[in-house]
Amino acid sequence: MKTDQDTAAPARHAASGRRTFLRGFTAVAVAALTGCSATDRAGGPSGASPSAAPAAGAPAARPLAPSAYRLRPIGGYGPQRTAPQRLAVRRAPLLSMDFGPDERAMVLTFDDGPDPRFTPEILRTLRRHEVRAMFFVCGEMAVENKDLLREMADDGHVIGNHTWTHPLLTKLTRARMRPEIERTCEVVQDATGEAPAWFRAPYGAWNRSAFRLGAELGMEPLAWTVDSLDWTTPGTRTIVSRVLGGAAPGVVVLNHDAGGDRAQSVAALHRYLPRLLDDGYRLTVPRRRGL
């Protein structure tokens, strides 16, 4: 299922809030396996087109403190003589979802939040139309807005991991990448009682370490099929046109609920969501990992 890139790197700032240490957590193996800032980003958020890249000379991501979140042991579990269980690691993110040949279903996704200025209205709109969506959250935003995470979970939305500070993962060592992903898992699980099962790399920039860390934490890598490019604030009408123009069974749509002024994204949702429903589409979320 998607891929998220931007033409300019996000502004960095220190994440606040206490860290939640999880004890006794054992990540469940799966069959297979964009930054965020409390202020608006200079060049736009995570969801750029697949060909875009952060500007050259962007400042390096600020390292995070180690996390207590436990990765899934590579060797697996069981009696001493049991053969080690091999971890399945994808080499590319999922771009779409197969809901079945006769299922006219699509998936709406929102990156970079939650943002108390825009996320609540998005949630109200989805609730009004009885639609569920996926929210790929950044830890530094989520830790200050756990009430919105709980609201998402209560409404049946799927919460995915979009790292802590939205760095360009391909420029990080594995040691620096790990807390970016783990700490966001911690916040989501602390707020909702359930660890995220989906992961989206900022800027849609993936590498072997990102796929492997996601798999070890029990998450599937999800990209997208249709990029609304709403982070460029092209106008509500343009966002609506892009979403409706790309509508098709199995499509995954990229939107944003944070990372800048998302008033256009909110207004566009008001317009295109009823039209998609009138056209017979079911806006839903994955029923299981690897769908």
Secondary structure as the mmCIF struct_conf table of DSSP 4:
data_model
#
loop_
_struct_conf.conf_type_id
_struct_conf.id
_struct_conf.beg_label_comp_id
_struct_conf.beg_label_asym_id
_struct_conf.beg_label_seq_id
_struct_conf.end_label_comp_id
_struct_conf.end_label_asym_id
_struct_conf.end_label_seq_id
BEND BEND1 THR A 7 ALA A 8
HELX_LH_PP_P HELX_LH_PP_P1 ALA A 9 ARG A 12
BEND BEND2 GLY A 17 GLY A 17
HELX_LH_PP_P HELX_LH_PP_P2 ARG A 18 LEU A 22
BEND BEND3 GLY A 24 GLY A 24
HELX_LH_PP_P HELX_LH_PP_P3 ALA A 27 ALA A 29
BEND BEND4 ALA A 31 ALA A 31
BEND BEND5 ALA A 38 THR A 39
BEND BEND6 ALA A 42 GLY A 43
BEND BEND7 SER A 46 SER A 46
TURN_TY1_P TURN_TY1_P1 PRO A 50 SER A 51
HELX_LH_PP_P HELX_LH_PP_P4 PRO A 54 ALA A 55
TURN_TY1_P TURN_TY1_P2 ALA A 56 GLY A 57
HELX_LH_PP_P HELX_LH_PP_P5 ALA A 58 PRO A 66
HELX_LH_PP_P HELX_LH_PP_P6 TYR A 69 PRO A 73
TURN_TY1_P TURN_TY1_P3 ILE A 74 GLY A 75
BEND BEND8 GLY A 78 PRO A 79
TURN_TY1_P TURN_TY1_P4 GLN A 80 ARG A 81
BEND BEND9 THR A 82 THR A 82
HELX_LH_PP_P HELX_LH_PP_P7 ALA A 83 ALA A 88
BEND BEND10 ARG A 91 ALA A 92
STRN STRN1 LEU A 94 LEU A 94
BEND BEND11 SER A 96 SER A 96
TURN_TY1_P TURN_TY1_P5 PRO A 101 ASP A 102
STRN STRN2 ALA A 105 ASP A 111
BEND BEND12 ASP A 112 ASP A 112
TURN_TY1_P TURN_TY1_P6 PRO A 116 PHE A 118
HELX_RH_AL_P HELX_RH_AL_P1 THR A 119 ARG A 128
TURN_TY1_P TURN_TY1_P7 HIS A 129 GLU A 130
STRN STRN3 MET A 134 VAL A 137
HELX_RH_AL_P HELX_RH_AL_P2 GLY A 139 ALA A 142
TURN_TY1_P TURN_TY1_P8 VAL A 143 GLU A 144
HELX_RH_AL_P HELX_RH_AL_P3 LYS A 146 ASP A 154
TURN_TY1_P TURN_TY1_P9 ASP A 155 GLY A 156
HELX_LH_PP_P HELX_LH_PP_P8 HIS A 157 HIS A 157
STRN STRN4 VAL A 158 ASN A 161
BEND BEND13 TRP A 164 THR A 165
HELX_RH_3T_P HELX_RH_3T_P1 LEU A 169 LYS A 171
BEND BEND14 LEU A 172 LEU A 172
HELX_RH_AL_P HELX_RH_AL_P4 ARG A 174 THR A 192
BEND BEND15 GLY A 193 GLU A 194
STRN STRN5 TRP A 198 PHE A 199
HELX_RH_3T_P HELX_RH_3T_P2 PRO A 202 GLY A 204
HELX_RH_AL_P HELX_RH_AL_P5 ARG A 208 GLU A 216
TURN_TY1_P TURN_TY1_P10 LEU A 217 GLY A 218
STRN STRN6 GLU A 220 PRO A 221
STRN STRN7 LEU A 222 LEU A 222
BEND BEND16 THR A 225 THR A 225
STRN STRN8 VAL A 226 ASP A 227
HELX_RH_3T_P HELX_RH_3T_P3 ASP A 230 THR A 232
HELX_RH_AL_P HELX_RH_AL_P6 THR A 236 GLY A 246
TURN_TY1_P TURN_TY1_P11 PRO A 249 GLY A 250
STRN STRN9 VAL A 252 HIS A 256
BEND BEND17 ASP A 257 GLY A 260
HELX_RH_AL_P HELX_RH_AL_P7 ALA A 263 ASP A 278
TURN_TY1_P TURN_TY1_P12 ASP A 279 GLY A 280
STRN STRN10 ARG A 282 LEU A 283
BEND BEND18 ARG A 287 ARG A 288
TURN_TY1_P TURN_TY1_P13 ARG A 289 GLY A 290
#
